[in-house]
Amino acid sequence: MKHFLAAGVSIAALCLGAGAAFADCGVTAGSVRILSNDFEALRLVNSTAEECATDAVKVTANATAEHKNLQVPALSINPAEYTVAVVANNSIVPLLNDNLIRPLDDLVAKYGQDLQPNQLIKIDGKVMAIAFMGNGQHLFYRKDILDKAGVAAPKSWDDVLAAAKAIKDAGLMETPLAASVKPGWDLAAEFVNGYLGTGGEFFAPGSAELAIDNDNGLKVLETMKAMTAYMDPDYLTFDANGIKAEYEAGKVAIMNEWGSLAGATLDAEGAADGVVANTVLAAAPTIAGQSIPGAALWWDGFTIAKNISDEDAEASFRAMVHGISPDMVAKNAAVATWLVKGYTPGPAAVGVIANATGGARAYPMQPYMGLLHTALSAELAEFMAGQEDAKQALADVKAAYDTAAKEGGFL
């Protein structure tokens, strides 16, 4: 198993040259059935792909936060329930492991004239996905609130905690911090972000043996817990969309939020007075004395199911290429950090680019990383709720991971 994704996606090199306008879809037959996550940029891609529908071509999309749980069973049946699975660094791995998606080289040669080389995600030399946007969690902060508290822009998590204390002590905000620490995937992602920032490795070299039960792991957990002193008392109920709403309402001064939500945060729709005008986007904070942003670099892209007809595969590929076309991106440049020809980064892309240029590391692609993410999802909630200490939390994560890794044949 060698799916470590040495993919040709250089998120730091996002300023791409302008290209020719996109032609019509040209889809004359087939069925297109899209499964994706549910956020603005993906809904936009899906709706643009749906423009390829005709009397002879049906195009449907299911944008849901449950996409990771649905994709393997949905693509395992024959024919697959969905012809397209929109994926990211981590969610492509189960599809590769179970041989549920098809190589795209022939379709790229026929219909991929507008695709950039860095969009072609290659596994063992074959194109298995088409990336169309970069992503990552990074800092959003209110410059006006920091100025009133007399603190500089935070660069590290120690800076963030000091700024939060100053804001609270000054009576400016009772809960100046927010983080997406809802138990489950979000909480695990917060740990992964911090641990990547320490420079440490999750696994022993050349092995599936877990290697987070150390000073780096303790530092990450201690930092995550220290933040809760300045967060809403119900912090364990907040996911990424929840903290965005709190920030826009003017209740929060600093948050580590997804770059894919930056456009919707900066559009002023639903935001309290002063929020948008004073929001600054920056790289994720550093941790443990390191110099790299504590955040995972991500790409989002689409794959085509294996268990479908060639006709449906071709229709699906062409519809998705239309969905991510340079024309669509030109009209919606502020929605995401696009990896598409002709894209010029705008204000909403600043944080993701700052992560990349600051040396942030990609989300790990070992086939057993998903088992660790699941273990973190299940085992960190008690620690964050104050019901156990950091050492016990790491021990619980290791026990859960070891069990799953042995069952999976990795240990």
C-alpha positions, 0 to 999 in steps of 0.5 A: 500500500503506497498511497502517500499521495506525492500529488502534483498540487503546489498550493503555494503556486496559486497565481496561474496564467490566464487561459481561454474561455471554456466551451459548452459541456458537449454532454449528449448522453449519460447519467451524472450523480455527484456526492460531495461535502456541503459548503459554498464552494462545492455547492457552486461546483455542483450547481455549475455541473448541473448546467450540463443537464439536458433531456438526455442527460440527468445531473443530480448532486447530494451535498452532505456533511455525511459524504465520508460515511456514504462514499464507500458503501455507495460506490461499492455497489454495481452500478455505483449509486454515485458516479462522482465522489468529491474528495480531499486528501484524506477522503480519497484514501478509502476509495483507493484502498477498495479500488472504487475509483477509475484512472482518468488519464484517457478522459483528461487527454480527451476533455482536460484541455483547461486543466493545469498540471498541478490539478492532476492527482497521480497515484502510482503514475495514474491520474486518480483525481482532479483537484480544483481548490486548496484549503486549510484552517487559518487565523481570522481576527478582528484588528479593531478589538486587538488594537483596543486591547493593546496587543499585536497581531498574534503569530503563535498560540501563546500570542493568541492566548495572551491576546484573548486574556487582554481582550477579556480583561479589558471587558471588550469580549467575554468569549474572544476565542472560538474553535471548531472542537465539536466531538468527532471529525472537527475535534480530531482535525484541531489536534492534527493541525496542532501536531503538524505545527510541532514538526513531529511525525504521527507514526514511527518511520516506515511503520504504522506504529503511533508516535504522538504519545510524547511532549508534542502531543501533550503540548497540543492538547494543553494548548487546545484546553487552554483556549477553552477558558476564553471560549463559549461555555458550550464550546463542544457544540461548535463546528466550523459553521457554528464558530463562523456564525459567532464571529459574524455576530461580533461575539468572537475576536479570534478564530482558526477557521477554514479558508473555504469559509473566508469568502462567505465571512468577508461578504458582509451578509449577516455580519454585525457592524464592524466585523467585515471591515476589521477582519484580517486573515493570516496564517495559522498560529505556530506552536511549541516554539516552531516556525511553521503554521499549525495547520494541514494543507488540503486540496479538494477534487473530484473522482469518477466511480469505477462501477459505472458505465463508460458512458456515465463516466465520460458524462460525469467527467465532462460535467465536472470539468464544466463545474470547475471551468475557468469561466465559473471561477472567474465569476466566483473568484472570492468563493475559494482558493481555486487551483484553476487556470486564470485564477487570481487570488483575492482577499479570501485566499490570503490565509490559505496562501500564508499557510502554504508559503509559511511551510505548513504541512499537508494532511498525512496520506498514510492509509492508516491515518484515517484510523488515527483520525477516528480514534482522535474523534472518539477519545478527545472529548472527555479531555476537552470536557475536563474529565481526564488529563492529557496523558490519559487522553493520549493513552486512550487514543493509542489504545483505540488506534492500536485496536483498529490498526491491528484489525486492519492488518497495519500492526 
